[in-house]
Every structure is written in structure tokens, then in C-alpha cells.
Amino acid sequence: MTHIRFNIPPRTGREQEYLEQAIQSGHICGDGTFTMRCEELLEKMTGTSKALLTTSCTQALEMAALLSGAGPGDEVIMPSYTFVSTANAFVLRGARIVFVDVRPDTMNIDENLIEPAVTERTRAIVPVHYAGVGCNMDRIMDIASKYGLKVIEDAAQGVMASYKGKALGTFGDFGCFSFHETKNYSMGEGGAILVNHPEDVELAEIVREKGTNRRLFMEGKVDKYTWVHEGSSYLPSDINAAYLLPQLEDAEKINSDRLRSWNRYHEGLLPLEKAGNITLPVIPDECSHNAHMFYIKVRDNSERKALMDHLGNKGIMSVFHYVPLHTSEAGLKYGEFRGEDRYTTCDSSRLLRLPMYYGLTDEDIDTVTDAVKEFYSEQ
Ligand SMILES: *Cc1c(COP(=O)(O)O)cnc(C)c1O
């Protein structure tokens, strides 16, 4: 029987070789050669002033929250339709979360609902580039500069994607990438923080190294290495970086392979959208996406359940995610929804993600689209 997995972590071939080199080098702690090489490639890919590898995107977000200065009494605006880490990072600083609605076409924060949610307590805006499709960063940066707000981009899903030709993660003060095994580029668990203003780099390096000026010391810029600021340990082992490096070296190849899959799904499922059965994702003109996911929206939650069962019976794994944070136990405690929930709850309950990974074959994509079509022909 067919078995089509939802995700297979990316691998491009040189992982073993680089891991062996890392082991042989005798230096496997953080900030080794492979970490530096990954950071240089990320800087080249994105144009940011400094990329620092972290142990996860969750940790990159926590670092960014700490660096943003958000604390008790502050409010941070973000979509409710996101992963828990987006909110947790700021809750850990004592800030309160203000959730606003998403746009139905991209499931990104609705840029027109941010300004009405701003108060004198607002400290930061956290756009999440859902599915690797950019939020309206022009509008978001305008609001941020008008009210003097920090912007932290949750670009966990946005590696190699851009808005108006500029890499996601490079618009705000900080951008956060994920290299979890479910993401486009992976080191098992891992991430990176993009520090977009050169004047923030020194403090970011201190915070990442347990609040010490170790990097400055290593570079000979201070003669003693001491505790100078709040911080934690956010740096991954060089072994993890050795696993990530080959994928970053082959980033174009991975990206174009995923886009091919995405386009084939889109083409294959278009007749169902035209027939009014499903809704397909929209890529706004100013966005160049990275095919992080392929999702469809069906009529409602019970249809989603039935379609998932139908696909499951054919050996095809499909998944959904994100219970809107404002309805969750912690979300109710640490945040509030501001404005009307027109799309967050409704659309998240009818969104279904289809298998998507580097190396997914045309044949498997056709099997999936045929199975979806069959489901609707039987309705
Ligand atoms: C995956 C993801 C994260 C968390 O990434 P980790 O690297 O697993 O910590 C955060 N935000 C979004 C939007 C994500 O998709």
C-alpha cells in the first residue's frame, strides 16, 4: 500500500562527511568552524548584518524578546494563529500578549488591524511569516516607526523567502529562523537570530554567551572575560551546525525542488477550487515564497476530519496545527484578543496541510491530489 509521509527531514548528501570532520577536529562546542560557516552563508543569503546560530527558533525568539527590552507592563502584538513559542518568548519577560486577527488569504497577521490594537503600553510587533509567505512588511514597519515599536519577525518558516526582494527576517530589529527537522533546512533542533542593526550585534553576542563578553575577549577586544549582562546559553554544538551546513550550501536546490512540488499541487488542485470545493493559498505579488507548506482550506472542521480520514485510509498523512493561542489555557491567562476574531478560529479549524518535503516526487503529489479529488467526487 502507498505510504506518503507528511515530512521527511532534508538531507543533501554531505552531512556525514561534515559530521566526521567536526568530530575529527576535536572541537565540538559552540561557535566552531561549522557554526561560523553557517552564519556566513546565512548573512550572504539574507543580507543581514549578523546571523547567530541558536539551539532553536524558540531560543532565537527568547533572545530577541530579551534584547527588545519588553517587560512587565508592556504589550506585544502578534497573531493568535501561530506556534506557542512566538508568545512564550515575551511571556517569559513578563509582557502581555495582544492577539489580532489574520488575513484569510495568507493566514498572516492583518496589517490593518495592528494600529487599532496599539496603546501606550505597546512595545513590539511580532509578525509571523506563515508558510514562508511574507507579511505586509511595508505597513508593519510604518506603524512601528510611527509609534516607536520594536519589530521581531518570527521567520521560522521563512528561510529563503522574501518580500519585495528583501529576505524575510531582515525587516525588523531581529528575525528568527528555525532549523527544526520539520522546516525547510534542518539541524534536528536549531535556529538562528538575524541581528539587523549593527549597533545591536555586540549585545546580542553577549546575551547569547551567558551574559559574558566572551566573543570580545576571543577577538582580543577586552582583556578579561566577565559577566556583563543578563543572558543565557543559546549556542548550539558545532556538530549540529555541521549537519546544517550542506543544506545551506544547497539552499537553492532545496528551494526550487520544494517550489516545483508546491506548483504541482496548486495546478492539480485548481479544478477543485474552481468548483468551489476548497480554497488554495494565495501568494501576494510582492512575495516570493519558499514552499514551506502546502495547505488547503475545506468547508469546515467536520469536512476536514472526513478528508483526513479518507487520505489516511489511502496511506497519506495530512496534518493540521495551531489551536489559536487566545483560546488556549495559557493564552487566556497571558493575553487577550483585541478586535474581532473573524478568521483566526474559523479558518484554522478548516485548514489542512498536505505532505511537503524536499524530494517529494511528482508521482506522490499526483497520488495525493487524486485522493483529494476522489473525496470530493464522492461528496
Ligand atoms: C517551528 C516554529 C517555531 C519554533 O521553532 P523551533 O526551532 O522548533 O523552536 C516558532 N514559530 C513558528 C511560526 C514555527 O513554525
The ligand as an SDF file (V2000), in Angstrom:
LIG
                    3D

 15 15  0  0  0  0  0  0  0  0999 V2000
    8.6590   25.9240   14.0730 C   0  0  0  0  0  0  0  0  0  0  0  0
    8.2150   27.2470   14.5620 C   0  0  0  0  0  0  0  0  0  0  0  0
    8.7220   27.8220   15.7310 C   0  0  0  0  0  0  0  0  0  0  0  0
    9.6300   27.0920   16.6750 C   0  0  0  0  0  0  0  0  0  0  0  0
   10.7990   26.6380   16.1010 O   0  0  0  0  0  0  0  0  0  0  0  0
   11.7770   25.6820   16.9410 P   0  0  0  0  0  0  0  0  0  0  0  0
   13.0540   25.7570   16.1410 O   0  0  0  0  0  0  0  0  0  0  0  0
   11.1770   24.3300   16.9320 O   0  0  0  0  0  0  0  0  0  0  0  0
   11.9280   26.2370   18.2850 O   0  0  0  0  0  0  0  0  0  0  0  0
    8.3150   29.0910   16.0730 C   0  0  0  0  0  0  0  0  0  0  0  0
    7.4480   29.7750   15.3140 N   0  0  0  0  0  0  0  0  0  0  0  0
    6.9120   29.2540   14.1860 C   0  0  0  0  0  0  0  0  0  0  0  0
    5.9690   30.0700   13.3930 C   0  0  0  0  0  0  0  0  0  0  0  0
    7.2730   27.9710   13.7830 C   0  0  0  0  0  0  0  0  0  0  0  0
    6.7440   27.4570   12.6730 O   0  0  0  0  0  0  0  0  0  0  0  0
  1  2  1  0
  2  3  1  0
  2 14  2  0
  3  4  1  0
  3 10  2  0
  4  5  1  0
  5  6  1  0
  6  7  2  0
  6  8  1  0
  6  9  1  0
 10 11  1  0
 11 12  2  0
 12 13  1  0
 12 14  1  0
 14 15  1  0
M  END
$$$$
